[in-house]
Amino acid sequence: MKTLAGADLGPLPYESTQSLLIRLGYLNAMSPADFRAAGIGVIASSAMPTLLSPRGRSRLRQLTGWQPDPREEWLFRQLAQARVLAPTFRLCAKCFTHGYHSYMFQISMVETCPIHNEQLQCSCPCCGAGLGPCHLTKTLFAKPYHCASCRRPLGLSPPTPSAYFELRSQQALIVRGFAPHWAWVKRIVAKRHVLPELFQADFGRALRGSQAGIQASVFCAIEPSLCMRAKVALTVLSWQFPVHHGEPLSKMQKQNRLTRVYRGTLRLLQRWILSRCQHSSLADCVGQHWTGARNLGNGNLDCRRFCREECAYMLLRYAVEHDYRDRSIHADVRKATPCSEFALVERSLQHCPMLPLRAIFLAMYAECYLRLQDRTMFSPSLEGIRTDAELILCTGRLGEAQWGFTAFACVPGMPIAPFRHTHATVDAKLFNAVRSLRAHSDQRS
Protein backbone atom coordinates (compact mmCIF):
# COMPACT_ATOMS: atom_id res chain seq x y z
CA MET A 1 0.00 0.00 0.00
CA LYS A 2 1.47 3.33 -1.10
CA THR A 3 1.22 5.67 1.89
CA LEU A 4 3.98 8.26 1.29
CA ALA A 5 3.58 11.44 -0.75
CA GLY A 6 5.38 11.43 -4.08
CA ALA A 7 4.92 7.71 -4.70
CA ASP A 8 4.04 8.56 -8.32
CA LEU A 9 7.51 10.13 -8.77
CA GLY A 10 9.24 6.79 -9.22
CA PRO A 11 12.91 5.99 -9.95
CA LEU A 12 14.45 7.13 -13.23
CA PRO A 13 17.17 5.20 -15.10
CA TYR A 14 20.50 5.09 -13.22
CA GLU A 15 19.00 7.02 -10.29
CA SER A 16 20.72 6.58 -6.95
CA THR A 17 19.16 5.40 -3.70
CA GLN A 18 20.33 8.66 -2.16
CA SER A 19 18.27 10.56 -4.73
CA LEU A 20 15.14 8.54 -3.94
CA LEU A 21 15.50 9.16 -0.21
CA ILE A 22 16.13 12.88 -0.70
CA ARG A 23 12.95 13.07 -2.79
CA LEU A 24 10.94 11.31 -0.11
CA GLY A 25 12.49 13.48 2.58
CA TYR A 26 11.61 16.63 0.65
CA LEU A 27 7.99 15.69 -0.10
CA ASN A 28 7.25 14.14 3.30
CA ALA A 29 9.45 16.30 5.58
CA MET A 30 11.32 13.16 6.72
CA SER A 31 14.65 13.23 8.54
CA PRO A 32 17.15 10.32 8.71
CA ALA A 33 15.56 9.35 12.04
CA ASP A 34 12.13 9.25 10.36
CA PHE A 35 13.45 6.84 7.70
CA ARG A 36 14.73 4.53 10.41
CA ALA A 37 11.43 4.76 12.27
CA ALA A 38 9.56 3.86 9.07
CA GLY A 39 11.74 0.77 8.65
CA ILE A 40 13.67 2.12 5.65
CA GLY A 41 17.08 1.06 6.91
CA VAL A 42 20.42 1.51 5.15
CA ILE A 43 23.69 -0.42 5.13
CA ALA A 44 26.19 1.29 7.42
CA SER A 45 29.42 1.57 5.45
CA SER A 46 31.87 4.44 5.17
CA ALA A 47 33.39 2.87 2.05
CA MET A 48 30.18 3.05 0.00
CA PRO A 49 27.43 5.62 -0.67
CA THR A 50 23.92 5.01 0.66
CA LEU A 51 22.50 1.54 -0.01
CA LEU A 52 19.31 0.09 1.46
CA SER A 53 19.38 -3.02 3.60
CA PRO A 54 17.22 -5.96 2.42
CA ARG A 55 14.54 -4.99 4.93
CA GLY A 56 14.85 -1.36 3.89
CA ARG A 57 14.28 -2.23 0.23
CA SER A 58 11.24 -4.30 1.13
CA ARG A 59 9.83 -1.51 3.29
CA LEU A 60 10.42 1.12 0.60
CA ARG A 61 8.57 -1.06 -1.91
CA GLN A 62 5.65 -1.41 0.50
CA LEU A 63 5.37 2.33 1.15
CA THR A 64 5.99 3.66 -2.35
CA GLY A 65 6.10 0.80 -4.83
CA TRP A 66 9.66 1.85 -5.73
CA GLN A 67 12.47 -0.59 -6.51
CA PRO A 68 16.03 0.87 -6.43
CA ASP A 69 18.23 0.02 -9.39
CA PRO A 70 19.94 -3.33 -8.51
CA ARG A 71 22.97 -2.34 -10.59
CA GLU A 72 23.81 0.36 -8.05
CA GLU A 73 24.55 -2.04 -5.20
CA TRP A 74 26.54 -4.36 -7.49
CA LEU A 75 28.60 -1.42 -8.75
CA PHE A 76 29.38 -0.01 -5.31
CA ARG A 77 30.30 -3.40 -3.86
CA GLN A 78 32.64 -4.13 -6.76
CA LEU A 79 34.38 -0.75 -6.52
CA ALA A 80 34.29 -0.24 -2.75
CA GLN A 81 37.91 -1.34 -2.31
CA ALA A 82 39.12 0.09 -5.62
CA ARG A 83 39.44 3.62 -4.23
CA VAL A 84 37.57 5.20 -7.13
CA LEU A 85 34.30 6.04 -5.36
CA ALA A 86 34.07 9.73 -4.48
CA PRO A 87 34.01 10.27 -0.70
CA THR A 88 31.62 13.25 -0.99
CA PHE A 89 28.16 13.70 -2.50
CA ARG A 90 28.48 14.98 -6.08
CA LEU A 91 25.65 16.46 -8.13
CA CYS A 92 24.78 18.10 -11.41
CA ALA A 93 22.96 21.40 -10.71
CA LYS A 94 20.59 20.96 -13.67
CA CYS A 95 19.77 17.35 -12.72
CA PHE A 96 19.15 18.43 -9.13
CA THR A 97 16.69 21.02 -10.39
CA HIS A 98 14.64 18.07 -11.64
CA GLY A 99 15.15 16.19 -8.35
CA TYR A 100 17.57 13.67 -9.93
CA HIS A 101 20.95 12.29 -8.92
CA SER A 102 22.72 9.31 -10.53
CA TYR A 103 24.90 6.80 -8.72
CA MET A 104 27.34 7.17 -11.62
CA PHE A 105 28.16 10.63 -10.26
CA GLN A 106 29.85 8.95 -7.28
CA ILE A 107 32.55 7.41 -9.51
CA SER A 108 35.42 9.84 -9.09
CA MET A 109 36.59 9.79 -12.71
CA VAL A 110 33.12 10.88 -13.92
CA GLU A 111 33.58 14.63 -13.83
CA THR A 112 30.73 15.88 -16.02
CA CYS A 113 27.06 15.01 -16.36
CA PRO A 114 26.46 13.22 -19.68
CA ILE A 115 22.87 14.52 -19.82
CA HIS A 116 23.59 18.25 -19.47
CA ASN A 117 27.38 18.30 -19.98
CA GLU A 118 27.69 20.19 -16.68
CA GLN A 119 30.65 19.94 -14.33
CA LEU A 120 29.76 17.95 -11.20
CA GLN A 121 30.00 19.84 -7.92
CA CYS A 122 30.54 18.73 -4.35
CA SER A 123 29.91 22.07 -2.64
CA CYS A 124 27.25 24.75 -2.51
CA PRO A 125 27.50 27.06 -5.56
CA CYS A 126 26.45 30.01 -3.39
CA CYS A 127 28.45 29.78 -0.16
CA GLY A 128 30.96 27.04 -1.00
CA ALA A 129 30.00 24.80 1.94
CA GLY A 130 30.79 21.13 1.38
CA LEU A 131 27.96 18.68 0.83
CA GLY A 132 29.49 15.97 2.97
CA PRO A 133 29.41 12.20 2.32
CA CYS A 134 26.73 10.47 0.26
CA HIS A 135 24.92 9.15 3.34
CA LEU A 136 21.82 9.95 5.42
CA THR A 137 23.34 13.07 6.98
CA LYS A 138 21.87 16.26 8.35
CA THR A 139 23.82 18.18 5.71
CA LEU A 140 21.71 16.69 2.91
CA PHE A 141 18.45 16.14 4.79
CA ALA A 142 18.13 19.25 7.00
CA LYS A 143 16.37 20.86 4.05
CA PRO A 144 16.56 18.54 1.03
CA TYR A 145 17.78 20.07 -2.24
CA HIS A 146 19.06 23.09 -0.26
CA CYS A 147 22.40 23.97 1.31
CA ALA A 148 22.46 23.29 5.04
CA SER A 149 24.56 26.44 5.59
CA CYS A 150 22.98 29.19 3.49
CA ARG A 151 19.60 27.48 2.82
CA ARG A 152 19.75 28.30 -0.88
CA PRO A 153 18.90 25.74 -3.58
CA LEU A 154 21.77 23.48 -4.66
CA GLY A 155 20.22 23.28 -8.13
CA LEU A 156 19.02 26.14 -10.29
CA SER A 157 15.77 26.11 -8.29
CA PRO A 158 13.95 23.75 -5.89
CA PRO A 159 12.52 20.75 -7.77
CA THR A 160 8.83 20.45 -8.52
CA PRO A 161 6.73 17.51 -9.76
CA SER A 162 6.45 19.18 -13.16
CA ALA A 163 10.26 19.44 -13.37
CA TYR A 164 10.51 15.74 -12.50
CA PHE A 165 8.01 14.73 -15.20
CA GLU A 166 9.88 16.90 -17.70
CA LEU A 167 13.04 14.87 -17.08
CA ARG A 168 11.10 11.61 -17.07
CA SER A 169 9.91 12.39 -20.58
CA GLN A 170 13.60 12.28 -21.60
CA GLN A 171 14.39 8.82 -20.23
CA ALA A 172 15.86 7.77 -23.56
CA LEU A 173 18.38 10.63 -23.27
CA ILE A 174 19.32 9.49 -19.75
CA VAL A 175 19.86 5.90 -20.87
CA ARG A 176 21.86 6.98 -23.90
CA GLY A 177 24.02 9.31 -21.78
CA PHE A 178 24.94 6.76 -19.10
CA ALA A 179 25.16 3.63 -21.28
CA PRO A 180 28.89 4.16 -22.12
CA HIS A 181 29.67 4.62 -18.41
CA TRP A 182 27.91 1.39 -17.50
CA ALA A 183 29.60 -0.56 -20.30
CA TRP A 184 33.00 0.81 -19.23
CA VAL A 185 32.44 -0.09 -15.58
CA LYS A 186 31.29 -3.63 -16.38
CA ARG A 187 34.37 -4.34 -18.46
CA ILE A 188 36.70 -2.81 -15.87
CA VAL A 189 35.18 -4.93 -13.10
CA ALA A 190 35.37 -8.05 -15.26
CA LYS A 191 39.06 -7.41 -15.99
CA ARG A 192 39.90 -6.48 -12.41
CA HIS A 193 39.47 -10.09 -11.31
CA VAL A 194 42.34 -11.14 -13.60
CA LEU A 195 44.40 -7.93 -13.46
CA PRO A 196 45.21 -7.29 -9.79
CA GLU A 197 47.34 -4.27 -10.73
CA LEU A 198 44.17 -2.27 -11.41
CA PHE A 199 43.58 0.58 -8.96
CA GLN A 200 46.72 0.08 -6.90
CA ALA A 201 46.28 1.46 -3.39
CA ASP A 202 48.48 4.52 -3.01
CA PHE A 203 49.62 3.55 0.50
CA GLY A 204 46.36 4.56 2.17
CA ARG A 205 45.66 7.58 -0.03
CA ALA A 206 43.16 7.37 -2.85
CA LEU A 207 44.52 7.53 -6.37
CA ARG A 208 43.54 10.61 -8.34
CA GLY A 209 40.31 9.77 -10.08
CA SER A 210 41.45 10.79 -13.54
CA GLN A 211 44.68 8.82 -13.16
CA ALA A 212 42.80 5.75 -11.94
CA GLY A 213 40.44 5.94 -14.90
CA ILE A 214 43.25 6.12 -17.42
CA GLN A 215 45.17 3.35 -15.64
CA ALA A 216 42.18 1.03 -15.73
CA SER A 217 41.40 1.88 -19.35
CA VAL A 218 44.94 1.21 -20.52
CA PHE A 219 45.33 -2.10 -18.71
CA CYS A 220 41.98 -3.27 -20.05
CA ALA A 221 42.44 -1.72 -23.51
CA ILE A 222 39.11 0.07 -23.12
CA GLU A 223 38.71 3.61 -24.34
CA PRO A 224 36.56 5.47 -21.77
CA SER A 225 33.64 7.68 -22.66
CA LEU A 226 34.30 11.40 -23.07
CA CYS A 227 32.87 12.12 -19.61
CA MET A 228 35.54 9.87 -18.09
CA ARG A 229 38.59 11.24 -19.84
CA ALA A 230 41.38 12.55 -17.64
CA LYS A 231 41.12 16.29 -17.11
CA VAL A 232 44.83 16.51 -16.32
CA ALA A 233 47.31 16.86 -19.16
CA LEU A 234 49.10 13.61 -19.88
CA THR A 235 52.53 12.91 -21.27
CA VAL A 236 52.51 9.73 -23.34
CA LEU A 237 55.87 8.38 -24.50
CA SER A 238 55.61 5.62 -27.12
CA TRP A 239 58.20 3.48 -28.90
CA GLN A 240 58.45 1.01 -31.73
CA PHE A 241 61.56 -0.83 -32.91
CA PRO A 242 62.44 -4.16 -34.59
CA VAL A 243 62.55 -7.25 -32.41
CA HIS A 244 66.10 -8.35 -31.64
CA HIS A 245 66.79 -11.90 -32.85
CA GLY A 246 70.48 -12.15 -31.94
CA GLU A 247 72.10 -13.85 -29.01
CA PRO A 248 70.41 -13.00 -25.67
CA LEU A 249 72.27 -10.50 -23.54
CA SER A 250 74.18 -11.72 -20.55
CA LYS A 251 73.32 -10.50 -17.07
CA MET A 252 76.36 -8.23 -17.11
CA GLN A 253 75.37 -6.71 -20.48
CA LYS A 254 71.85 -6.04 -19.24
CA GLN A 255 73.19 -4.38 -16.09
CA ASN A 256 75.58 -2.22 -18.13
CA ARG A 257 72.79 -1.11 -20.45
CA LEU A 258 70.51 -0.37 -17.51
CA THR A 259 73.24 1.64 -15.82
CA ARG A 260 74.06 3.60 -18.98
CA VAL A 261 70.44 4.63 -19.55
CA TYR A 262 69.95 5.45 -15.88
CA ARG A 263 73.00 7.74 -15.70
CA GLY A 264 71.94 9.49 -18.90
CA THR A 265 68.47 10.09 -17.45
CA LEU A 266 69.96 11.49 -14.24
CA ARG A 267 72.15 13.92 -16.17
CA LEU A 268 69.16 15.03 -18.27
CA LEU A 269 67.06 15.68 -15.16
CA GLN A 270 69.98 17.22 -13.31
CA ARG A 271 70.58 19.90 -15.95
CA TRP A 272 66.87 20.72 -16.01
CA ILE A 273 66.55 20.96 -12.22
CA LEU A 274 69.64 23.17 -11.88
CA SER A 275 68.17 25.53 -14.47
CA ARG A 276 64.88 25.82 -12.54
CA CYS A 277 65.73 25.73 -8.84
CA GLN A 278 67.59 28.27 -6.74
CA HIS A 279 70.37 26.87 -4.54
CA SER A 280 72.01 28.56 -1.60
CA SER A 281 75.47 27.25 -2.44
CA LEU A 282 76.58 27.40 -6.07
CA ALA A 283 79.57 25.18 -5.38
CA ASP A 284 77.28 22.55 -3.98
CA CYS A 285 75.27 22.18 -7.16
CA VAL A 286 77.80 22.64 -9.97
CA GLY A 287 79.17 19.69 -11.90
CA GLN A 288 78.63 15.98 -11.76
CA HIS A 289 79.06 15.71 -8.01
CA TRP A 290 75.72 17.37 -7.28
CA THR A 291 73.28 14.61 -6.35
CA GLY A 292 70.28 16.38 -4.91
CA ALA A 293 70.02 13.40 -2.57
CA ARG A 294 72.48 14.21 0.13
CA ASN A 295 69.83 14.80 2.80
CA LEU A 296 67.86 11.58 2.73
CA GLY A 297 69.07 10.68 6.19
CA ASN A 298 67.06 8.15 8.20
CA GLY A 299 64.85 7.51 5.20
CA ASN A 300 62.91 10.79 5.55
CA LEU A 301 62.75 13.69 3.14
CA ASP A 302 62.00 17.21 4.39
CA CYS A 303 60.15 18.66 1.40
CA ARG A 304 60.26 22.20 2.83
CA ARG A 305 64.02 22.51 2.34
CA PHE A 306 64.16 21.82 -1.40
CA CYS A 307 62.17 22.60 -4.49
CA ARG A 308 59.67 19.97 -5.59
CA GLU A 309 61.71 19.05 -8.67
CA GLU A 310 64.78 18.34 -6.55
CA CYS A 311 62.78 16.29 -4.03
CA ALA A 312 61.39 14.14 -6.86
CA TYR A 313 64.95 13.61 -8.11
CA MET A 314 65.99 12.42 -4.65
CA LEU A 315 63.13 9.94 -4.55
CA LEU A 316 63.96 8.57 -8.00
CA ARG A 317 67.55 7.94 -6.97
CA TYR A 318 66.41 6.37 -3.73
CA ALA A 319 64.05 4.04 -5.63
CA VAL A 320 66.71 2.85 -8.08
CA GLU A 321 69.92 2.88 -6.05
CA HIS A 322 68.89 1.83 -2.54
CA ASP A 323 68.73 -1.83 -1.64
CA TYR A 324 67.34 -3.57 1.42
CA ARG A 325 70.47 -2.53 3.38
CA ASP A 326 69.58 1.11 2.69
CA ARG A 327 72.92 1.83 1.06
CA SER A 328 73.78 5.49 0.59
CA ILE A 329 73.34 7.13 -2.80
CA HIS A 330 76.44 7.60 -4.96
CA ALA A 331 77.82 11.11 -4.71
CA ASP A 332 78.96 11.14 -8.33
CA VAL A 333 76.31 10.73 -11.02
CA ARG A 334 78.96 9.25 -13.34
CA LYS A 335 79.26 6.34 -10.91
CA ALA A 336 75.57 5.98 -10.01
CA THR A 337 74.52 2.34 -10.40
CA PRO A 338 71.12 0.72 -9.93
CA CYS A 339 71.20 -1.66 -7.00
CA SER A 340 71.35 -5.36 -7.77
CA GLU A 341 67.75 -5.82 -6.60
CA PHE A 342 66.38 -3.30 -9.12
CA ALA A 343 64.83 -4.99 -12.14
CA LEU A 344 61.96 -4.42 -14.54
CA VAL A 345 58.84 -6.43 -13.78
CA GLU A 346 57.49 -6.23 -17.35
CA ARG A 347 58.55 -9.50 -18.99
CA SER A 348 58.68 -8.15 -22.54
CA LEU A 349 61.37 -5.65 -21.42
CA GLN A 350 63.65 -8.11 -19.64
CA HIS A 351 66.30 -7.65 -22.34
CA CYS A 352 66.52 -3.96 -21.30
CA PRO A 353 65.87 -2.05 -24.57
CA MET A 354 67.21 1.47 -24.13
CA LEU A 355 64.24 3.54 -25.32
CA PRO A 356 61.65 1.93 -23.00
CA LEU A 357 64.15 2.14 -20.14
CA ARG A 358 64.46 5.90 -20.60
CA ALA A 359 60.66 6.24 -20.74
CA ILE A 360 60.24 4.20 -17.54
CA PHE A 361 62.81 6.24 -15.60
CA LEU A 362 61.13 9.47 -16.73
CA ALA A 363 57.72 8.08 -15.73
CA MET A 364 59.08 7.08 -12.31
CA TYR A 365 60.37 10.63 -11.84
CA ALA A 366 56.98 12.06 -12.80
CA GLU A 367 55.25 9.74 -10.31
CA CYS A 368 57.61 10.92 -7.58
CA TYR A 369 56.82 14.52 -8.52
CA LEU A 370 53.07 13.90 -8.33
CA ARG A 371 53.23 12.16 -4.97
CA LEU A 372 55.03 15.14 -3.44
CA GLN A 373 52.10 17.46 -4.06
CA ASP A 374 51.20 19.34 -0.85
CA ARG A 375 53.64 17.23 1.16
CA THR A 376 55.98 18.62 3.82
CA MET A 377 57.56 15.27 4.72
CA PHE A 378 57.96 12.05 2.76
CA SER A 379 59.35 8.70 3.89
CA PRO A 380 60.42 6.66 0.85
CA SER A 381 61.44 3.70 3.00
CA LEU A 382 57.94 3.47 4.50
CA GLU A 383 55.71 4.79 1.72
CA GLY A 384 57.53 3.23 -1.20
CA ILE A 385 58.07 4.60 -4.70
CA ARG A 386 56.36 3.42 -7.86
CA THR A 387 58.20 1.01 -10.14
CA ASP A 388 57.32 -0.10 -13.65
CA ALA A 389 54.80 -2.58 -12.17
CA GLU A 390 52.64 0.32 -10.99
CA LEU A 391 53.09 2.72 -13.90
CA ILE A 392 50.61 3.14 -16.73
CA LEU A 393 52.69 0.96 -19.01
CA CYS A 394 51.70 -1.22 -21.94
CA THR A 395 54.18 -3.05 -24.16
CA GLY A 396 54.53 -6.17 -26.26
CA ARG A 397 55.22 -7.49 -29.76
CA LEU A 398 53.27 -6.85 -32.94
CA GLY A 399 54.70 -9.05 -35.66
CA GLU A 400 58.40 -8.21 -35.91
CA ALA A 401 58.10 -4.96 -33.94
CA GLN A 402 58.41 -4.25 -30.25
CA TRP A 403 55.81 -1.61 -29.40
CA GLY A 404 54.60 0.08 -26.26
CA PHE A 405 54.01 3.29 -24.33
CA THR A 406 53.96 4.73 -20.84
CA ALA A 407 51.72 7.57 -19.70
CA PHE A 408 51.91 9.92 -16.74
CA ALA A 409 50.49 13.25 -15.67
CA CYS A 410 52.39 16.12 -17.24
CA VAL A 411 55.20 17.71 -15.22
CA PRO A 412 55.62 21.29 -16.54
CA GLY A 413 58.86 21.71 -18.47
CA MET A 414 60.22 18.23 -17.72
CA PRO A 415 62.63 17.08 -20.46
CA ILE A 416 61.67 13.94 -22.36
CA ALA A 417 64.64 13.48 -24.72
CA PRO A 418 65.12 11.49 -26.92
CA PHE A 419 61.34 11.35 -27.34
CA ARG A 420 60.28 14.11 -29.68
CA HIS A 421 56.53 13.69 -29.95
CA THR A 422 54.16 13.27 -27.04
CA HIS A 423 50.42 12.78 -27.11
CA ALA A 424 48.06 14.99 -25.11
CA THR A 425 46.24 11.91 -23.89
CA VAL A 426 45.99 8.19 -24.50
CA ASP A 427 44.17 8.56 -27.81
CA ALA A 428 42.24 6.11 -29.98
CA LYS A 429 45.33 5.20 -32.02
CA LEU A 430 47.18 4.04 -28.92
CA PHE A 431 44.15 2.16 -27.62
CA ASN A 432 43.86 0.32 -30.94
CA ALA A 433 47.51 -0.68 -30.66
CA VAL A 434 46.94 -1.88 -27.08
CA ARG A 435 43.98 -3.97 -28.21
CA SER A 436 46.19 -5.54 -30.90
CA LEU A 437 48.86 -6.27 -28.30
CA ARG A 438 46.33 -7.89 -25.99
CA ALA A 439 44.84 -9.98 -28.79
CA HIS A 440 48.30 -11.06 -29.97
CA SER A 441 49.28 -11.97 -26.42
CA ASP A 442 46.10 -14.00 -25.93
CA GLN A 443 46.76 -15.93 -29.14
CA ARG A 444 50.31 -16.78 -28.06
CA SER A 445 49.16 -17.96 -24.62
N, C-alpha and C positions, 0 to 999 in steps of 0.2 A: 504494500500500500504506500503510495507516494504522499508523504506528509510534509515535506519541506518545500518552501517557496523556491521557484526557479528550476523545478524538476524538468520542465520542458526545454531548458537550456542545456542539453546533453553534451557529452564529450565530442570534440572535433578531432580530426585525424592528427596524430602525433601530439595530442595535448597531454600535459603532465598532470599527475595527481595533485601536485601543489596548486596548479591552476584551478582544478575542480573544487578543491577545498577553499581557496580564496573566493571563488564565486559563491559558494554556499555561505561562507562567512559574511560576505558583503550583503547578500539578499536576505539573510536570516539573522543578522547581527550576532553571529556565533564567534566565540573566542576559542582558543585551543582547549580550554577546560570544558567548554560546551561540547566540542567534538568527542572528547573522552567520555563525557557523561552520556552522550547519545550512542556510545558503543562503536564509534568510528575511530578505531585505534590505529596507530602507525607503528612501523618497525623502528625501534630506537637504534640508530647507527650514525655515527659522525662521519663515516666514510662515504655515505650515499645520501642523495637528496631524499625527500619525503616519499615513502612507499607505505601502502596500507598493509596491515596484517591480514591474514586470512579472515579473521572475524570482522575486521574493519571493512574489508571488501564486501562481505556478505551483508553487513549492516547498511552500507552505502547503497547497495542494490535494493534493499528492502525499502529504504526511505526515499529514494529518488529514481530507481530504475536504471541508474548509471553503472557502467562497467568500465573501469580504467583500462587503458591500453595494456595488454599483457606484455608487449614488447618492451615497455619501459622498465619493468622489474628485471627482465632478462638482460637488458642492456646495462643497467646499473650494477647488477651483480657480476657481470663479466668484466666490467671496467673498474670496479671498486678498488682493486689493488694495482691498477695500471697507472695511477697518478695522473690521469687526464680528465677527471671530473672536476669542474670548477668548484671551489670551496664556498663561493658566495652565490646568491640568487642573481641570475642574469635575465634581462628582459629586453624585448623590442618595444619601444614606446608606442608605435602604431598598433602592434598586436595587443598591447595592454589596454589600449583605448577600446578595443573590441572585447576585452575580458579574456584574452587568450595568452597562454604561455606554453611553449613546447619543451618537452624533456630534452630535445636535441640542443637547446640553448645551454644546457649544463655541461656539455662537452667542451673543454677549454679551447680546442682548436677551431671551434665554430665561432667566428667573430662577427658575422653579419647575419641578419635575418634573410633567408632566401625568398620570403614572400614580399617583403617591402624593401629589401636591400639596405636596411638600416643597421648602423653599428649597434651591437648589443651593449647595454649599460648595466653596471652593478652598483650605481649610486644614484641619489636623487638628482635630476637635472636642474633643480632650483637651488637647493642648499648644499648639495654635495655629500649629504649624509649617506653612509653605506647601507646597503639593504640587508646585510647579514646573511647567514647560511640559508639554504633552501630547505627549511624545516618549519614546523609549527611554532613560530616565534612571535613575540609581541611586536617586533619590528614590522612584520608583514601583516599581522592580523589586528593590530590596535585600531586601524581604520583601513580595511582592505582597499587596494588600488591607490592608496595615498601614502605619502612619506610620513613616518612616525615622528619626525622632527619638526617639519614645517607645515605638515598637514595639507600640502598641495598634491594634486594628482601626479602620479608617476608616469602616466601616459599623457596624451595630448589633452584628454578630458576624462572624467569618470565614465566607465562603461555603462551602457544602457542595453535593454533587451533588443532594441532595434539595431544597435551597433553589432550585437552578437549575431543576429540573424543576417545582417549584411555580410559578415565574414563567413557564415555558414553557407551562404549561397555561392561562395567561391571555394568550396571544398576541393574541387579538382585542382585549383591553383596551389592549395596547401600540399596536397599529395605530390604534385609534380615538383614542388620546391624542395621537399624533404626526401624524396625518393633517392637521389644520389647520396645523401648523407647516410641513409639506412643501408644502402647497398655497400658503401665504403666500410661502415662499422661491422657489418656481418662478415665481410671478407677479412678484415683485420682480426676480428675475434677468432675466426676459423684458423688463420695462420698463426696466431699467437700460441696456440697449443703445440705447434711444431717449431716455432722460432722463439725460444726463451729470451733472446736478446731484445725483443720488442719492449719498449717502455722501461728501460733500465732505471732502477731507483737511483736518484742522484744523492745517495748517502743521507736519506731522510728529508731531502728537499725535493719538491715536485719539479719535474722537468718543465721547461717553458712549453706552453701548449703548442705553439707553432712549430717548435723544434720536434716535439714528440710526434706531431702529425706527419711531418716530412719524414722522420725516421721510420715510422710505421709504413708509410706509403712506399718508401724506397725498398725496404726489406721485403715487402709483399708485392712489389712491382705493380702497385695500384695507384693510378693518378687520382688524387682527391678532387672533389668538386671545387668550384671556384670559391665557395664560401669557406672552405677549409684550407686554402692556400696560406702559406706562411706570410705574415705581414712584415717580417724582418727581411732585410736584404741578405741574400745568400751568395756565398762564393762557391762555385762548383768547378773543381779541377778534374778534367778528364784526360785519359791517355789511350793510345792505341798503338801497338807495335807488333812486329812479327814474332811468332812463337819461336823460342830458341830450341833447336833440335840437336845441339852439340853435346859434348860430354857434360854431365852434371857438375856443378861447382862443388869444390870441397868446402868443408866447414870453415877453414881458414880464409878461402876466397870470399865466401859469403860475409864473414865478419869484416874483412877488409873493405868490401863494397859498402856494407852498412856504415862502417866508420867514416868512409870518405864522404858519403852523402850527408851523414849527420854533421860532420864538421863544416861542410859547405853551407848547410842550412843555418848553423849557428852563426857563421860569419855574415850571411845575408841578413839575419835578424839583428845581429849586433850592430852593423852599420846603420840600419834603419832606426834602432832604438837610440843610438848615440846622436842621431840627427834630430830626434824629437824631444828627448828628455834633458832637463837641466841637471848637472851634477855639481856638487860642492867642490870636488877636487878634480881638476882636469887631469892631473897625473894619474889619478886612480882609474880613469876610464879611457885612456888613450892606448892604442895598440892591442896586440893579441892577448895580453895578459888580463884585460878586463873580462870578468866573468859574469858580473851581475848576480852572482850567487854566493857571495862571500858571507852573507849574513843569515844563512839557513841553519843556524845553530839550534840544537835540540829539536829539530824537525818542525819548528814553527816559523812562519813568515809574518813579519809586521808590515802590513800593506800600507801603513801610514808613512813609512820612511822612504818609500820609493814610488816612482810613477807606475801606473798599472801595466804598461808595456814591459818594464823591467821585471816586475813581479812575475808576469806570465813567463818570461824568459827563464827566471829562476826555477819555476815549477817544471818547465819542460826539461831542463837539465837534470833536475832531481828525478823526474820520471824515467829518464833514459839511462842515467849514469849511476844512480844509487842501487845497491843490491840489498839483500836482507841484512847485511852487516852494517848498513847505513854508512858506507864509505863516503869520504868527502869528495866534493866535485873537483875536477882537475882545474888548476889555476890557469893553465894555458889552453886556449881553444884549439891550438894546433896539435895538442896531445889528448884532447877529449875523446874518450872511448866509451861506447855503450857497454854497460855491465854484461857479464856473461849470461845473466838470466834474462836479458831483454831479447825478445824475439817476436816476430809477427805471428799473430794467431791465424790470419787468413791463409788457407792452405795454398791457394793459387799464387801467392806471392812468396812462397818459401825460398825460391831461388833468388830473392832480393833484387828485382829489377829496379834500376836507379830512379826512373821517373815516378813510379808509384811510391817509392820510399820518400822522395822529397815531398810529395803531396801529403803523405801521412804525417810526416814531421810538422809540416805547416798546419795541418788540421789539428794536431795535438796542441800546438801553440795557441791556436784560436780557441780551442776548448778551455785551455788554462785561462786565457784572457776573459772569456765569458763567465767562468766560475768565480772570478775575482770581483765581479760587479757588486758594489755596495759592501764589500768586505773590508774589515779593519785587521783581522787576523785570519791566517789560513794555516792548517796543519796538514801538509802533504802526506806525512807518515800515517796519519789517522784517517784522513778523508779520501786519500787516493787520488790518482790522476788518470784521466781517460787514456786508454791505449787503442790500438786499431780495432779491438773487439767491440768497443763501445762507440766508435765513430760511425757516422753515416757513410758507409763504404760499401760499394758493390763492384765486384770484379770477377772475371772469368775468361773463358776462351770462346771465340766465335770463329769457327773454321780454323784458319792458320793465323789468327790475330788474337793477341792478348788485349782485352779491353776492360775499362772500368772507370770509376770516378769516385771522388769523395766530396762531400758537401758540408759546409759549416757556415754559421752566421758570420756576416761580413765584419771584419776588423778594419776600421778606417785607416787607409794608407798602408796596410801591411803588404810587404813585397811578396810576389808569388812566382818569381823567376825560377825555372825557365818557362813556366806556363805563360802564354801570351793572351789567350782568350779565356774569359770566364763567363759563365752563364749567370743571369740574374736570379734564376731559380732552377729547380729540377724540372725541366720542360718536357714536353711530350716526346721529343726525339730521344732524350735520355731514358725516359720510361720505356719506350719501345725497345731500346737496346737492352735494358734490364730484363724485360719480358723474354727477349730472345736468349739471354744468358740463362735465365731460370729454366726455360724450356729445353735448352741444350744440355744443361746440367741434369735435368730430370731424365732425359733420354739416355745419358751416359750411365746414370745410376740404375 
